[in-house]
Amino acid sequence: MTTESQDQIDSAVLSLLAQASILKRLPRTGWLLNGVTSCESVADHTTGVALLTLALAGAINADWQRAGLERPIDTGRAVMLAILHDLAESVITDLPKRSAQLLGSAAKHSAETAALTAILADLPSADDYATLWAEYDATSSPEARLVHDADALEMVHQAWQYARAGHRTLDEFWHGHRWHFRLCEHLFEVLQNLST
């Protein structure tokens, strides 16, 4: 590898790290709009989704055929999807549900795709990462469906935690979920029962 090539890789990796650092400072806007002033960051949420994905994949893979799968979940791929799933927010910010609905899914998708393409452009594996994000966005694999479930389940768990701390305006976070895996739906039901 030439010095110039190494410098380009160094620059691309450090640029990615800078973008990821933005997520540490970016609050999850939905919580702010519902009165949770000291709320989690997007990076906090992403970490929770990645760890939850890891645990759920292990649980589902223990009996993957019973879960209706043709093969076990590729845990590594699922965790990579989880890590990438909100990276575009370092550019477009965390759009709350009400904003995303007004903009429409096509505009949101286009903005996220453009942001992620720009963030990843100079990395040696940029095309691979873009493919992973497109897979997540289209919910086109069992791994992507699992991360979507983990994303929603982590959010509901956070709503449950904030409710336990006294916040009472979080009903919107409990509604409108479509679960791909029965285990995730069951865990959602457990949280619902704990919240009553």
C-alpha positions as CSV (number, residue, x, y, z in Angstrom):
1,M,0.0,0.0,0.0
2,T,1.3,3.4,-0.9
3,T,1.6,6.2,1.6
4,E,-1.0,8.1,-0.3
5,S,-3.5,5.2,-0.1
6,Q,-2.8,4.8,3.6
7,D,-3.4,8.5,4.1
8,Q,-6.7,8.3,2.3
9,I,-7.8,5.3,4.5
10,D,-6.7,7.2,7.6
11,S,-8.7,10.2,6.6
12,A,-11.8,8.2,5.7
13,V,-11.7,6.3,9.0
14,L,-11.2,9.4,11.1
15,S,-14.0,11.1,9.2
16,L,-16.3,8.2,10.0
17,L,-15.3,8.5,13.6
18,A,-16.1,12.2,13.6
19,Q,-19.6,11.5,12.2
20,A,-20.2,8.8,14.8
21,S,-19.1,11.3,17.5
22,I,-21.9,13.6,16.4
23,L,-24.4,10.9,17.4
24,K,-23.1,11.0,21.0
25,R,-24.2,14.7,21.2
26,L,-27.4,14.3,19.3
27,P,-30.4,13.8,21.6
28,R,-33.3,11.6,20.5
29,T,-35.8,14.4,19.5
30,G,-39.0,12.5,20.2
31,W,-38.1,12.3,23.9
32,L,-37.4,16.1,24.0
33,L,-40.7,16.9,22.4
34,N,-42.4,14.8,25.0
35,G,-40.8,16.5,28.0
36,V,-37.8,14.3,28.7
37,T,-35.2,17.0,28.9
38,S,-32.3,14.8,30.0
39,C,-32.7,12.1,27.4
40,E,-30.6,9.5,25.6
41,S,-28.5,10.4,22.6
42,V,-28.7,8.7,19.2
43,A,-25.5,6.9,20.1
44,D,-27.0,5.6,23.3
45,H,-29.9,4.2,21.3
46,T,-27.7,2.7,18.7
47,T,-25.6,0.9,21.3
48,G,-28.8,-0.5,22.9
49,V,-30.1,-1.6,19.5
50,A,-26.8,-3.4,18.7
51,L,-26.7,-5.2,22.1
52,L,-30.3,-6.1,21.9
53,T,-29.8,-7.4,18.3
54,L,-27.0,-9.6,19.5
55,A,-29.1,-11.0,22.4
56,L,-32.2,-11.5,20.2
57,A,-30.2,-13.2,17.4
58,G,-28.8,-15.7,20.0
59,A,-32.2,-16.4,21.4
60,I,-33.8,-16.9,18.0
61,N,-30.9,-19.0,16.7
62,A,-31.4,-21.4,19.6
63,D,-34.5,-22.6,17.7
64,W,-34.4,-20.8,14.3
65,Q,-36.7,-23.2,12.6
66,R,-39.5,-22.6,15.2
67,A,-39.1,-18.9,14.4
68,G,-40.0,-19.7,10.8
69,L,-36.6,-19.1,9.3
70,E,-34.9,-21.0,6.5
71,R,-31.5,-20.5,8.2
72,P,-30.1,-19.1,11.4
73,I,-29.7,-15.3,11.8
74,D,-26.3,-14.2,10.7
75,T,-25.5,-12.5,14.0
76,G,-22.5,-10.5,12.7
77,R,-24.4,-9.1,9.8
78,A,-27.4,-8.2,12.0
79,V,-25.1,-6.4,14.5
80,M,-23.5,-4.5,11.6
81,L,-26.9,-3.4,10.4
82,A,-27.8,-2.3,13.9
83,I,-24.6,-0.2,14.1
84,L,-25.3,1.5,10.7
85,H,-29.0,1.9,11.1
86,D,-29.0,5.5,12.4
87,L,-25.6,6.7,11.2
88,A,-27.3,9.0,8.6
89,E,-28.8,11.0,11.5
90,S,-25.4,12.4,12.1
91,V,-26.2,14.6,9.0
92,I,-30.0,14.8,8.8
93,T,-30.5,14.7,12.6
94,D,-33.0,12.6,14.5
95,L,-36.3,13.4,12.9
96,P,-39.2,12.8,15.3
97,K,-42.1,10.7,14.1
98,R,-44.3,13.8,13.4
99,S,-41.6,15.4,11.2
100,A,-40.9,12.2,9.3
101,Q,-44.7,11.8,8.7
102,L,-44.9,15.4,7.3
103,L,-41.9,14.9,5.1
104,G,-43.0,11.5,3.8
105,S,-41.1,8.3,3.6
106,A,-39.7,9.0,0.1
107,A,-38.1,12.3,1.2
108,K,-36.8,10.8,4.4
109,H,-35.4,7.8,2.6
110,S,-33.7,10.0,-0.1
111,A,-32.1,12.2,2.6
112,E,-30.8,9.2,4.6
113,T,-29.4,7.5,1.5
114,A,-27.6,10.7,0.4
115,A,-26.2,11.3,3.9
116,L,-25.0,7.7,4.3
117,T,-23.5,7.7,0.9
118,A,-21.5,10.8,1.7
119,I,-20.4,9.5,5.1
120,L,-19.2,6.2,3.8
121,A,-17.9,7.3,0.4
122,D,-14.2,7.2,1.0
123,L,-14.1,4.0,3.1
124,P,-12.6,0.9,1.3
125,S,-15.8,-1.0,2.0
126,A,-18.2,1.8,1.2
127,D,-20.2,-0.3,-1.3
128,D,-20.6,-3.1,1.2
129,Y,-21.8,-0.8,3.9
130,A,-24.2,0.9,1.5
131,T,-25.6,-2.5,0.6
132,L,-26.1,-3.3,4.3
133,W,-27.9,-0.1,4.9
134,A,-30.1,-0.6,1.8
135,E,-30.9,-4.1,3.2
136,Y,-31.9,-2.6,6.5
137,D,-33.9,0.2,4.9
138,A,-35.8,-2.3,2.7
139,T,-36.3,-4.8,5.5
140,S,-35.2,-7.4,2.9
141,S,-33.6,-10.0,5.1
142,P,-34.2,-11.8,8.4
143,E,-31.3,-9.8,9.8
144,A,-32.8,-6.5,8.7
145,R,-36.2,-7.5,10.1
146,L,-34.6,-8.4,13.4
147,V,-32.9,-5.0,13.6
148,H,-36.2,-3.2,12.9
149,D,-37.7,-5.2,15.8
150,A,-34.7,-4.4,18.0
151,D,-35.0,-0.7,17.1
152,A,-38.6,-0.6,18.1
153,L,-38.2,-2.7,21.2
154,E,-35.2,-0.7,22.5
155,M,-37.3,2.5,22.1
156,V,-40.3,1.0,23.9
157,H,-38.0,-0.2,26.7
158,Q,-36.6,3.4,27.0
159,A,-40.2,4.7,27.1
160,W,-40.8,2.3,29.9
161,Q,-37.7,3.5,31.8
162,Y,-38.7,7.1,31.4
163,A,-42.3,6.4,32.6
164,R,-40.8,4.7,35.7
165,A,-38.9,7.9,36.3
166,G,-42.2,9.9,36.2
167,H,-42.7,11.0,32.6
168,R,-46.3,10.6,31.6
169,T,-46.6,11.8,28.0
170,L,-45.0,8.9,26.2
171,D,-48.0,7.0,24.9
172,E,-47.0,7.5,21.3
173,F,-44.0,5.3,21.7
174,W,-46.1,2.3,22.6
175,H,-48.3,2.3,19.4
176,G,-48.0,1.4,15.8
177,H,-45.4,-1.4,16.0
178,R,-45.3,-4.3,13.5
179,W,-43.3,-7.1,14.8
180,H,-41.4,-9.5,12.6
181,F,-40.4,-12.0,15.3
182,R,-42.7,-13.5,17.9
183,L,-40.0,-13.2,20.5
184,C,-39.9,-9.4,20.0
185,E,-43.7,-9.2,20.2
186,H,-43.6,-11.2,23.4
187,L,-41.0,-9.0,25.0
188,F,-43.1,-5.9,24.0
189,E,-46.1,-7.6,25.7
190,V,-44.0,-8.1,28.8
191,L,-43.0,-4.5,28.9
192,Q,-46.7,-3.5,28.4
193,N,-47.7,-5.6,31.4
194,L,-44.9,-4.1,33.5
195,S,-46.1,-0.6,32.6
196,T,-49.6,-1.1,33.9
